Structure formats: C-alpha cells, structure tokens
Amino acid sequence: MSENTERLRIIGWSINAKWNNGKVEDILEIDDTTAQTVDDFLSDYENEVNVELNSKYKE
C-alpha cells in the first residue's frame, strides 16, 4: 500500500439472517465460541484483503 494508505480493518460485524417470509434480521448477541470463530475468520480475511491491496499498489 502507499505510505498514506491505512491498512483496512474490520471494526464490527453481525450475522444477517434472511427469513423465507422476507424479514431480514441482524443477530448481534452471539455466544463467545461462535464469536471467536467468526473473529478468527475475519482476521484472516482482513489480512488477505490487505495483502491483495498491497500487491496492487506496488504494481
């Protein structure tokens, strides 16, 4: 990334459920085990995105 470009960081997340009746619900209260699994996944995803952006800016 260029020197003035900050590393992207995910600062929040929720589970978005779409019901078969058309209702959309954000589920914000999640047990610790599930939350940790999602946090770990998003940390890895965040790193992948930043690596891709970094390689694009170097071109």
N, C-alpha and C positions, 0 to 999 in steps of 0.2 A: 504494500500500500504506500501511497505517497506520504511524505512526512507530516502533512497537515490532515490526513485522513485517519480518524479514530477507528480502532478495532470495533467491529459490531458486537454488541452484547444483547442477549435476550434478557429483558428486565421483568418479564412476567408471562404467565401462561395460565390457561384454563382448559378444561375439557368441554368441547362444544358438542352437545348431543342434538341430533335432528330426529324428531319422532315421526312416525308414519302418518300422524294427523296434521303435519305441517308445523308443529310447535318446535321452536329452537330454544334450547336451554344451555346456559353456561354453568357448568358444575365447578364451583370454586372450593368447596370443602372436600378435601381428598385425604385419605389416610396416609400416614408417614411412609409406609412401604411403597405405595404407588407413587407418591410424590417424589421420593428419592430415585425411583426407576426413571421417571419422566425427566427429572433434573439431570441425571447422568446422560440420558439420551440427548437432551437438548444441549448439554455442554459439548458433547462430541459433535453434534450438528453445527453448533456455533463455530467450533474450530475448523471444521471442513469448509464452511462458507468463507471464513476469513482467509484460509489457505488459498481457496479459489480466487478470491478478490485480490489477494497479494500477488498471485502469479499473473493476473490480468494487468495490474498496474505496472508490473515490471516489464511488460512487453513494449 
